[in-house]
Amino acid sequence: MKNYKPKKRLNASEYINGILNGDRVILSQAITVIESNLENDKILSKKIIQEILPKSGNSIRIGITGVPGVGKSTFIEVFGKYLIDQGYKVAVLSIDPSSQRSKGSILGDKTRMEELANLENAYIRPSASGDTLGGVANKTGETMLLCEAAGYDVILIETVGVGQSETAVHDMTDFFLLLMLSGAGDELQGIKKGIMEMADMIVINKADGDNVKKSEFAKLQYQNALHIFPQSESGWVPVVSTASSTKNIGIDHVWDKITDYKKLVLENGYFDKNRNYQQIQWMYNNINEELKRLFYASEDIKSHLKKIEKEIVSSKISPVKAAQLLIKEFKNSLLKRQ
Ligand code: GDP
């Protein structure tokens, strides 16, 4: 284990004022507090979040996903610079499911988006680490709130399109953008139908050079594929377009569509409805995770699980009955502790 040196911390109001003044250094330090698992930092982090909460929410939250190599970082760099030219302040956050399992990370290893990172109105924060996707999503969600309070009005949350993390990103954003490549079926790209179904827009990236024709063809194919999905509750019909990040083609169109979407859902009430739903869901997800953690951490449960597994396998007890017994035992162990 590394030697642990206690970190110097500011007090809650210094963080809060710094964030509200748009101070990037203090914002970064506050995010470090939020990402920390130390008990004192957790207390500090709750205070910061509680205070900045009323100042958060004034942004459009955009989720961006696609398999490694599809061009996410190149796209975000060009898109981010375009938005900054339009006068926006842009924060880029990421959820990287790979970093939970191994030290290696699909998103974080290379130096990404250097040009964007150097702009005054951009803020880029690599993925938080954690043991569970829920934990990482919590930290990214709270980081998003801090960025909003610091004045960032476009939040881009990026993830790798290979696992559960797309759902986590979808559940904390207003608009979900899927980057794809031409010339490969969606199975080949490892994109599951469920992810396509979540997309408000599919962008066929790298539509340049020899790829232009293939990209136009892929666009038609995806347009057809999207027709089979039921109409979304937002009232928005997902769009497919082509773009080239390296040639800077089609980037403005992506923003035009996001603007159209925002106008529609603000008018029809879906924007607020969805945000409210997401907030409530966020709470339930936390309850579910914490209950699960408490359950499996309980010594009473730990000592019985193996035995009960054997009884299930030898048909001494049904899986349903076994689950009921364990839950009962868990409830009793909680009562004993009172
Ligand atoms: P990520 O893993 O999804 O973040 O993908 P990257 O942004 O790192 O891009 C992967 C590779 O594709 C890099 O070599 C990029 O230069 C290249 N690339 C990205 N966007 C484009 C594009 O629009 N056109 C072409 N031709 N290449 C691109």
Residues whose N, C-alpha, C, O or C-beta is under 5 A from the ligand:
A	BS01	GDP	V67 P68 G69 V70 G71 K72 S73 T74 F75 N205 K206 A207 D208 A243 S244 S245 T246
